[in-house]
Each structure stands twice: as C-alpha cells, then as structure tokens.
Amino acid sequence: MKYVCIVALFLVSLTVVPEVVMAQKLSKKERKRLKKEQKKRLKELKKMDPAAFREQQDKTKELAAKASELESELTSAKNELSQKDAEVKQVKDQVRRLQDELQQAKAEANAAQENVPVVATNGDAEYNQGLVFRVQIGAYQNQDLSNYDTSENFTEETAGNGVQQYTLGNFRDYWEADKFKKYLRAMGVKDAWIVPYRDGGRVPIKDVLEDLRSNNPSSAASVN
C-alpha cells in the first residue's frame, strides 16, 4: 500500500510540476484555484486503493487507445473526402469541356447549314410564273436521265436540237442561284451554270442581267 502511494505521488508530481511552471504565468486568483485543484487531486490519489488505481490506469490507457483509433479514422475520412473532391472536380471539368465542344459543334453545324443554299421545289406552281433562275447541270445528246429523276428539284427538258437539258432548283433571286451554282461546282459539277425562265419558258441570260443592272447599277453579275 505504501508503495502504491509513493507511485501515485510520483505521478502527481509529474503533472503538478508543469502546472506550477504554468501557474507562474497566471494571475493570483488563477494560481490559487490551480493549487486547490492539485490538493484535491492529491487527496483523491491518497484515498485510492491499488485495485482502483490500476483500474483507473487501464481505463486511461483504453481511452487513449480509443482516441488514437478515432484520430486515425478521422484522418482516413479526410483523405477519402479529399480524393472524392478531386474526382468531383475532374468530372465537372469533363462536363464543362463536353459542353464547350457541344456548343462549338452546334456553331459549326449552323455555319455549315448557312452555306447550303435553300432550293425551292419544281412542284411549286408559284415558280412556273414570273422570272425564275435555275442551275443547269448538263445537256446531253444521247443520254436520257429521266429514269433517274427522283427529286422534285430536278427538271428535264428537250431543246430544239433534241439535246436533253437538266436543271436543279428554282430561285427568285439571281444571287441565290449563283450561290447554288458555286456550291455545285465545289462538289465537282464543273458545267453548272445559271439559266433564267420567265413564265415557264427559257429566256436569254443577257437580257435578264441587263434588267438587273438597270435596276441595280452597283451590282455586276458575272456568268461563267
């Protein structure tokens, strides 16, 4: 019993000495309170029997081990959370990149669509009256493409010399027809050229261009 008390006092001294050093920096009232707590703790240790002392020590070790375990789990959870944050950021960056690519693709598609001329169908009765421009894609003496005429934009007519003439589209505006002509040439139809029609009949291009120049002197139509 005496041995246990000596050990207890030694342990108390280990905790009391730092507190005394710290007390030198405290106020008079705080030092008084600290000394009172030290005396109370010392009395409790003197009254404690060896079995209770060992139990208290075991409990202290158990709590310390539990605290260490919880601290380890907390560190692991923080690391996992940090990893999840990095993954979320990566996904957000990927979504943002895909959205940018989608917007760019839409813009390119819209730009490409704007470069494709809108061609009116020959089945529209409106384009059988007044001035209309079509784009001729070929004229053949001994070739008949009527069996392959599957498009409403495709027109076949026979000239006085028996030559079969094939045209595409109907345009009220000469420059829209010219745009379509250039589009066909870029696709490889090198012989594409504009032919005008008035009330369903073909008319000379030079007469139509003279009227265009007289109505709009600043425009200079060129026929190739």
Disulfide bonds with the S-S distance in Angstrom:
none
